């Protein structure tokens, strides 16, 4: 799965939070749900505003930057039914 770096943000991650790229192209984080505890509402970490391209998965990589990977579509083909 080839990935490309879209934007250099360099955020520092904290334990117990899920970091993601929101609909507006900014980096947000939400408290992770553990056991019976509910997760928190997302908060904005960095305002980047990238334009998302269709067919790509955007994520925050280990360096704290935004990367994109081409989404794999398809899977196992279904067999045709005999009549």
C-alpha positions in Angstrom: 0.0 0.0 0.0 1.9 3.1 -1.2 1.3 6.2 0.8 2.1 9.8 0.1 2.7 12.7 2.6 0.1 15.4 2.0 0.9 18.0 4.7 3.6 18.4 7.3 1.9 19.2 10.6 4.2 17.6 13.2 1.7 17.2 16.0 2.7 15.4 19.3 0.3 12.6 20.2 -1.1 12.0 23.7 -2.0 8.6 25.0 -5.7 7.8 25.2 -6.7 9.9 22.1 -7.7 9.0 18.6 -6.2 11.4 16.0 -7.9 11.7 12.6 -8.4 14.0 9.6 -12.0 15.4 9.8 -14.4 16.4 6.9 -12.9 19.9 6.6 -9.3 18.5 6.2 -8.1 19.5 9.7 -6.5 17.3 12.4 -8.9 16.5 15.2 -8.8 14.2 18.2 -11.3 12.4 20.4 -10.9 10.6 23.7 -11.0 6.8 23.2 -13.8 4.8 24.8 -12.4 2.2 27.3 -14.6 -0.4 28.9 -17.9 1.2 30.1 -16.5 4.7 29.7 -17.8 6.7 26.8 -15.6 8.4 24.3 -15.3 12.2 24.1 -16.4 14.7 21.5 -13.8 15.6 18.9 -11.6 18.7 19.4 -9.6 20.5 16.8 -5.8 20.0 17.1 -4.4 21.7 14.0 -6.2 23.7 11.3 -4.8 22.5 8.0 -7.7 22.6 5.5 -6.4 20.1 2.9 -8.6 19.2 -0.1 -9.5 15.5 0.1 -9.3 13.5 -3.2 -11.9 10.8 -3.8 -10.6 7.2 -3.5 -7.9 8.0 -0.9 -7.8 7.3 2.9 -6.4 10.2 4.9 -4.7 9.6 8.3 -2.2 11.0 10.8 1.0 9.1 10.5 3.7 8.3 13.1 5.5 11.6 12.5 2.3 13.5 13.2 1.8 14.5 9.5 -1.1 13.9 7.2 -0.7 11.1 4.8 -2.9 9.5 2.1 -3.1 5.9 0.8 -5.1 4.7 -2.2 -8.2 2.8 -1.0 -8.4 -0.8 -2.0 -11.8 -1.6 -3.6 -13.0 -5.0 -4.6 -12.3 -8.2 -2.7 -13.3 -11.7 -3.4 -15.5 -12.1 -6.5 -18.8 -13.9 -6.1 -19.5 -17.0 -8.1 -22.3 -17.0 -10.6 -25.4 -19.0 -9.7 -26.3 -21.9 -12.1 -29.9 -22.1 -13.2 
